[in-house]
Each structure stands twice: as C-alpha cells, then as structure tokens.
Amino acid sequence: MNHPLDRLSREEIARNRELIDDAGLVTAHTRFALVALHEPAKDDVLAWRAGDPVERRVRSLLLDRASGAVRETVVSITGGEVVAQRVVDVVEEGQPPILLEEFALVEEILWKDPAWAAAMARRGIEDPERVRVSALSAGCFDIPGEEGLRLVRCLAFLQKGPEDNIWAHPIDGVVAYVDLIAGRVHDLIDEGPVPIPETSHDYHLDDPARPPRTTQKPIVITQPEGPSFTVDGDVVTWEKWRFRVGFNPVEGLTLHEIGFQDGEGIRPIVYRASVAEMVVPYGDPGPIRFWQNYFDAGEYSLGKEANSLTLGCDCLGEIHYLDAVLHDDDGNPRTIKNAICMHEEDAGVLWKHTDGYNGSVSTRRQRRMVVSFFITVGNYDYGFYWYLYLDGTIELECKATGIVFASAYPGPLPDGSEYPWAGEIAPGIGAPYHQHLFSARLDMMVDGVANAVDEIDVRRVPMGPRNPYGNGFTRQATRLRTESEAARLADGRVGRVWRISNPGSRNALGQPVSYTLHPEGLPTLLADDESSIARRAAFTRKHLWVTAYAEDERFPSGEFVNQNDGRTGIDTWIKADRDIDGADIVVWHTFGLTHFPRPEDWPIMPVDHTGFVLKPTGFFDANPALDTPAPRAAHAADAAPGGSCCGSGAE
C-alpha cells in the first residue's frame, strides 16, 4: 500500500477473515456484518510522508447467527494479528446492520408460522411463491419483550407473475415482527384484510399501449483528446483540484484531502467528506406502519447496496470507473464493478461580459468534475454526486428516484375529509407521506485544521439618520463558539449561511480565508420531538451541528444504529460543549426532501434533487478561474479566427 487511506484490497479483506479465523473467532454461525478500513488518526495521516511505513488495520463486526452474540474486532493486516476485540452489548448499544441473507430468510420463517399463513388465507392467498416480503429495520419503541432481540418488521406485496412490479400490490393491514436469531415470528398484528390493488403497473416492460417515443435525436458527448483529469490509484487530479477517493460499506463514497492548487502548493479545504447517515421517516401513525423509519447507512449499509454503473445509462461521456471491493456475509471479498463513476462535464457559462466602453466580449464555459455512485435500498434508489467546479465551488447533489413504498389507499375519512397520512397515487394505491433526510459530515480543513464558524444573516436597517432613504441593508455575523451554540436551523427569511474560516490564515485583504456553506433550508424532521425517531435521529432536528473533532465520532446516530434507542448520537456528544472557535472541527449538515407523493411519482418516480453548496469566500485573492481558456467554436459557421468564439480581445 502507498498511503494510509488507500481503499481495502481483495487480498486485505481475505487476509482479515483468515486472521480472525486463526484467532478462533469464526464458527459455522459467524457472519461478517461489517468489514471496513480502520482509518488512522487524522494527525497521523497528516504527518505521514511518502515512503513512511503504513500500518493497515481492519475493523469488523461479527454476528453469531445461532446465539445473537456480537463481537467487534480490529485486525492489523501489517502485523498479522487481532489487536483488539470486545463483545458488543446489543441491549445498550444496538445491533449490527441487517445482513443480505436475512432478507431472504424472513419469507421462509413467515410461511412456517400458522398465524401468518392464516392471515394470508384471509386475503385469499395460499401460495407462498406469490408473496414477496419486505424485511424492514425494526427501530426502537420500548415495546415490552423486544429488548435484546434482533428484529425486523415485515410488510408484504403480492407478485402476480415473475416480471410483475410487486410494489403495485401491497398486502395491507398486516405486519409481522420477526426474531431473526430464533427464526420465528415474535408478534403479528392483523387489522383485517384490505383490498389488494390488482392493476399491474409494469413500467419496466414493453407495453403496446405505450410505445417508445421516436422524436429524440442522439446526444453525443465526446472528448476526442481524452478527459482533463488523471487518476493515480485513489488520487484524482483535475484542473487545480486534487482529492482522494474512498469507499466503505456504511457510507459508500468518501472524499479525502480535498485541496486546490493556488500558486506552487495545494491548499487544503476539506479533510474528509461523506454522507454519514440518511434516514427516511414515514408519517403514518397507524398500528401497521408507525414504526417505518429507515437509516439507510446505519441499518442497511448503503455502500453495500451500490449499483454497477453502465455507460450510456448511468454515466455519459468519457468515463473513468472505479470498482468497489467490499465483503460478503462470510467475510470474503466481493467486487462491485464500476461502482464509482468519474467524469467531467460542461456546466454552462462560467462568466460573460460585453463591454460597451472598450468593445470587448468575453465568455468562459464552466466545467465540473463529477464523482458519483448510485444505490438501491429496497424500493428506493439514490444517487450521490460530488461536484468540483473551476471557480473553487464544491457541491453535493443527492438524487432520489425508484418506487415509492406503496400502501392500500383507504379513501376519505367518514366525515369526508382527506386521509391525512398518505396520498392516493393510483386507483386504490396510496403512498404514506415521508421525508428523506441526509447528514453530510464535513471534516473541514480550510487552510489548516484550526477553523471557526460564523452564522451570517442579512439584516434590514430601518430608515433613520444612518439610512435616511431607507434603502440600506447589511449583514450580521455571529461567531459560534461552543458546540451547544452551533446546533442551528437554516432561515431563508434572513438568507442564513454559515462561513467556515481559518482565523490564522489571511487573504490579500487581511481577511480570514473561508468557505461558506449555503443550505437549501428545507424542513427538518417533522416527527414530534418526543418521538422515537427524533431521539434516534437527533441530527435531523437541526440543519447545522459543529463538533470538535473526535476520532470515534464518525456517524451522527452512533456506530450501532440498528435498534439503538438514541443514546449515542450527536446530541449526546455536544453535551460536553467543547470549544469550536479556532479548533479542529467537523461540520455536520442536515438537508433533504419532504415527500408528499404525486400521481406523477407512480409507477416509478422521476428524480428529485437535494443538496448543498460550499463556496469560497475570501479563500482566494481573486476569481481563481481567470486563467480558464476561451472556448473553441463548434457547430458554428462564423467561428472567430483561431477557433475561439468568445475571446477577451476587442471586436
């Protein structure tokens, strides 16, 4: 290995399993719930220089499928031994993520249960092959008898044929709580049969009634001279940007040591960037669905759900793919081909000016570097797109698509009012209201590790001696000095942004260099503050959190999210109220969508978008893209001499 943050190789994952086996920790019932690089401490990585020795460590979570016991291990691949291990208290800490094999296991368990078979028979279903079960994370609701059990809660759908879109046929009114270790139904709630929607909505199949359009002409994206970026192992260099790509089972894509060349050196901006958690809380409080809240990172390991991307479908242009090497349930390496897509693309006009005094016409095209991956978690699909721009801007865009989680639609209430918890998206088919809330973890390093955060609001100034004509307005900066002060909400009424600066590094104007986080400011968690999900996903209650860097604070709802009751999240960390003014800080930004499904979202949902932007604010002494070359004319008969269509000289 050449660097402490290099992604795990197949050989390292295989060696990790071998060393754990050699230590006597693997039996026929052992499953590897997580295997990931044990990232070295930040100080150690920053102090490392090419040629220095690298110790490679791997962290694993082992689940005994027979007893339910959980063990955490740390293996030194370099030293060839298990260097740390402990037993996880699943009652106090929570469960490991759901395993791939457990999704298949639940159908077998359910059909052995007489009460489940009877519930299906009451709905006219006796053939197990026609029922597809969605095994869903159980959450933690202080229900007596569930303490310490490894549970999933199961909803079902009817499959009318091998190619049928099952989500169109919800088998509603019944839910099973399944104990995955005992292999039995722990509880079954049956509110009685509800009509199963029968109409097929097979968007993925050819339909004579819906012939494909013939109006679209080809769009061809070519780079005949190849892309402008280079890839050396995990290190990507594009224009003036340089960064390192990582990938792990929980977060999926991570970006490390993001920096921008300014003069002779690379100036650091972000040490580590990722989506550390995402939660999908549903808003139907009824007895069948009140528990529907999914943590796609902590409960399902979103990195494991990465798609193999396809040229022409998922990515267009001159693409460089990276495979993701992860692990299977037995701890052996598995490869997801083309999991990470990298390309550059035109992003519109960078700048433009036609000067009436000197006669010059100047236009430049914006470009961006795109690093992305896509996941599928049950019914929903999500794309994560990191964009780096020529002008120093960093953006994250998350795309939500796939199929909404359907229910049977009960119709209006007896008083004639609209059903309050779901929308009707097709005849007899409902979709509960829900949110998609993401937590971006931004380990900031703006020109160094000593950073601070100011909250910037615009401020109206009343008419008076200082503002005699009433046209004046200004802005107000408030320094967030401690962790408790930095749990903040966005406010579009005052254009609120957060400026992340380095007080010890100054630009040509004597100002601290900084980057500004521009939030969308959409709703945070809508569940009640006293609810289970508000406790477990406390990060969703604020748009901004700022914490002092701590090596063991990587995930905003804690390391063990599955069936965790919420005592290990970011709201508990900030009780220490550590100093964050000119400190090594981590910025956590909550953003996302509130989804009231429409008929247009059915049977497959067009992409919806959410994200945020980080813009340089005095980080540079001037526009860092001034040296962008003039674009060459294309498809134009009147191209300027030399091929430039919008140069900077006078016309």
Residue, then its C-alpha position, 0 to 999 in steps of 0.5 A: m500500500n502507498h498511503p494510509l487511506d488507500r481503499l481495502s484490497r481483495e487480498e486485505i479483506a481475505r487476509n482479515r477473515e483468515l486472521i480472525d479465523d486463526a484467532g478462533l473467532v469464526t464458527a459455522h454461525t459467524r457472519f461478517a456484518l461489517v468489514a471496513l478500513h480502520e482509518p488512522a488518526k487524522d494527525d497521523v495521516l497528516a504527518w505521514r510522508a511518502g515512503d513512511p511505513v503504513e500500518r493497515r488495520v481492519r475493523s469488523l463486526l461479527l454476528d453469531r447467527a445461532s446465539g445473537a452474540v456480537r463481537e467487534t474486532v480490529v485486525s492489523i493486516t501489517g502485523g498479522e494479528v487481532v489487536a483488539q476485540r470486545v463483545v458488543d452489548v446489543v441491549e445498550e448499544g444496538q445491533p449490527p446492520i441487517l445482513l443480505e441473507e436475512f432478507a431472504l430468510v424472513e419469507e421462509i420463517l413467515w410461511k412456517d408460522p400458522a398465524w401468518a399463513a392464516a392471515m394470508a388465507r384471509r386475503g385469499i392467498e395460499d401460495p407462498e411463491r406469490v408473496r414477496v416480503s419486505a424485511l424492514s429495520a425494526g427501530c426502537f419503541d420500548i415495546p415490552g419483550e423486544e429488548g435484546l432481540r434482533l428484529v425486523r418488521c415485515l410488510a408484504f406485496l403480492q407478485k402476480g407473475p415473475e416480471d410483475n412490479i410487486w410494489a403495485h400490490p401491497i398486502d395491507g393491514v398486516v405486519a409481522y415482527v420477526d426474531l431473526i436469531a430464533g427464526r420465528v415470528h415474535d408478534l403479528i398484528d392483523e387489522g383485517p384484510v384490505p383490498i389488494p390493488e390488482t392493476s399491474h403497473d409494469y413500467h419496466l416492460d414493453d407495453p403496446a399501449r405505450p410505445p417508445r417515443t421516436t422524436q429524440k435525436p442522439i446526444v453525443i458527448t465526446q472528448p476526442e483528446g481524452p478527459s482533463f483529469t488523471v487518476d493515480g490509484d485513489v488520487v484524482t487530479w483535475e484542473k487545480w483540484r486534487f482529492r482522494v477517493g474512498f469507499n466503505p460499506v456504511e457510507g459508500l463514497t468518501l472524499h479525502e484531502i480535498g485541496f486546490q492548487d493556488g500558486e506552487g502548493i495545494r491548499p487544503i479545504v476539506y479533510r474528509a467528506s461523506v454522507a454519514e447517515m440518511v434516514v427516511p421517516y414515514g408519517d403514518p401513525g397507524p398500528i401497521r406502519f408507525w414504526q417505518n423509519y429507515f437509516d439507510a447507512g446505519e441499518y442497511s449499509l448503503g455502500k453495500e447496496a451500490n449499483s454497477l454503473t453502465l455507460g450510456c445509462d448511468c454515466l455519459g461521456e468519457i468515463h473513468y470507473l472505479d470498482a468497489v471491493l467490499h465483503d460478503d456475509d462470510g467475510n470474503p471479498r466481493t467486487i462491485k464493478n464500476a461502482i464509482c463513476m468519474h467524469e467531467e462535464d460542461a456546466g454552462v457559462l462560467w462568466k460573460h461580459t460585453d463591454g460597451y466602453n472598450g468593445s470587448v466580449s468575453t465568455r468562459r464555459q464552466r466545467r465540473m468534475v463529477v464523482s458519483f455512485f448510485i444505490t438501491v435500498g429496497n424500493y428506493d434508489y439514490g444517487f450521490y454526486w460530488y461536484l468540483y467546479l473551476d471557480g473553487t465551488i464544491e457541491l453535493e447533489c443527492k438524487a432520489t428516484g425508484i418506487v415509492f413504498a406503496s400502501a392500500y389507499p383507504g379513501p376519505l375519512p367518514d366525515g369526508s375529509e382527506y386521509p391525512w397520512a398518505g396520498e392516493i397515487a393510483p386507483g386504490i394505491g396510496a403512498p404514506y407521506h415521508q421525508h428523506l433526510f441526509s447528514a453530510r459530515l464535513d471534516m473541514m480543513v480550510d487552510g489548516v485544521a484550526n477553523a471557526v464558524d460564523e452564522i451570517d444573516v442579512r439584516r434590514v436597517p430601518m430608515g433613520p439618520r444612518n439610512p435616511y432613504g431607507n434603502g440600506f441593508t447589511r449583514q450580521a455575523t455571529r461567531l459560534r463558539t461552543e458546540s451547544e451554540a452551533a446546533r442551528l436551523a437554516d432561515g431563508r427569511v434572513g438568507r442564513v449561511w454559515r462561513i467556515s474560516n481559518p482565523g490564522s490564515r489571511n487573504a490579500l485583504g487581511q481577511p480570514v480565508s473561508y468557505t461558506l456553506h449555503p443550505e437549501g433550508l428545507p424542513t427538518l424532521l417533522a416527527d414530534d420531538e418526543s418521538s422515537i425517531a427524533r431521539r434516534a435521529a437527533f441530527t435531523r432536528k437541526h440543519l447545522w451541528v459543529t463538533a470538535y473533532a473526535e476520532d470515534e465520532r464518525f456517524p451522527s446516530g452512533e456506530f450501532v444504529n440498528q435498534n439503538d434507542g438514541r443514546t449515542g448520537i450527536d446530541t449526546w456528544i455536544k453535551a460536553d460543549r467543547d470549544i469550536d472557535g479556532a479548533d479542529i472541527v467537523v461540520w455536520h449538515t442536515f438537508g433533504l426532501t419532504h415527500f408528499p407523493r404525486p400521481e406523477d411519482w407512480p409507477i416509478m418516480p422521476v428524480d428529485h434533487t437535494g443538496f448543498v453548496l460550499k463556496p469560497t469566500g475570501f479563500f482566494d485573492a481573486n476569481p481563481a478561474l481567470d486563467t480558464p481558456a476561451p472556448r473553441a467554436a463548434h457547430a458554428a459557421d462564423a467561428a472567430p479566427g483561431g477557433s475561439c468564439c468568445g475571446s477577451g480581445a476587442e471586436 
